[in-house]
Amino acid sequence: MTSAPVALPGLPDGITAGRFLEGFHFMLLARTLEDKIAALYHSGKITGGVYLGRGQEAFSAALAVCLRQGHDIFAPLIRDQAGRMAFGEDILDTARTYLGSVKGPMKGRDGNIHRGRPDKGMPAMISHLGAMISVVCGMLKARQFRGISDTVGATCIGDGGTSTGAFHEALNLAAVEKLPLVVAIANNQFAYSTATDRQYACKDLVDRAIGYGAEGYSVDGTDLAACLAVFDKAVTRARTGHGPQMVVGNLLRLCGHGAHDDGSYIPETIKSTPLGQDCLKLARQKMIDHRWATHSELEAMEAAAAEAVQQAVAQAQRDPAPDPAAETWQPLASRWLLETDHPTT
């Protein structure tokens, strides 16, 4: 008989030090990789936009850690590198997509952020904000029609994306159909450069949940432990028939909208508030304070992350680029359906 995990000081009920360490691992790996990607972009080695999740890693990783790989659906957005990795995306997939390798999941096409593995429950991202919610709703309904149950579909969006018609239509549908959907809203205080007080008039975005008939939660998006606890509850509620769940993570984007943007419009007065805390540094300090890891162990984790990133980038840089004369130009979905005997999504 297996005993229940013992609650530890500094962690919410049900969240173990092992779960916290898992989330931290993907936060660290994502930050390390994105720092490298940004450096490659600024040196002219990456074509297209680069959008970083700096400051949002805890919120993103916590959601994906609470999902079941190979069973659930996860549709990440541009700042969800940590969540992508926590859901099983190989670091080499990321490097190959950014560097245009023909061996990447998108075969060197579709831009450097529009990547996915539909056969593994991760659809490729759509830039039109709000659109991924309806895609996940459709995938959930398709599974229901085939008698596949106990599946949760999760997707991410920013505060600005919640103002779109696609967001409203999809969430309304999810509530009416009582779909097992989790929507993670990273309220990073700016829709590109537009502050939240010019986006919505409600006190908190979570206030919108009740109007849709969804269950809502508001959480400190810089606190990995708090994010793990709220997503654990939301995913469990969705999985057990309680309909769509809306989780709003309050945090600050610790960089510009993209690597091309210096973020100079973000006031220092906001940066100095709790919203401006670096979730990675906070999680690291928590592990030291509670003796879940030593300084040397954390340094070893950082060195391992740097080595993994270096190897993936080096491999992607050696890969061939697409050959237009040999390309079939089939859409990813068509190619996947042709190559898959028993599609699961």
Secondary structure by P-SEA (a helix, b strand, c coil): ccccccccccccccccaaaaaaaaaaaaaaaaaaaaaaaaaaacccccbbbbcccaaaaaaaaaaacccccbbbbbccccaaaaaaacccaaaaaaaaaccccccccccccccccccccccccccccccaaaaaaaaaaaaaaaaaccccbbbbbcccccccccaaaaaaaaaaaaaccbbbbbbccccccccccccccccccccccccccccbbbbbcccccaaaaaaaaaaaaaaaaacccbbbbbbbbbccccccccccccccccccccccccccaaaaaaaaaaaaccccaaaaaaaaaaaaaaaaaaaaaaaacccccccccccccaaaaaaaacccccc
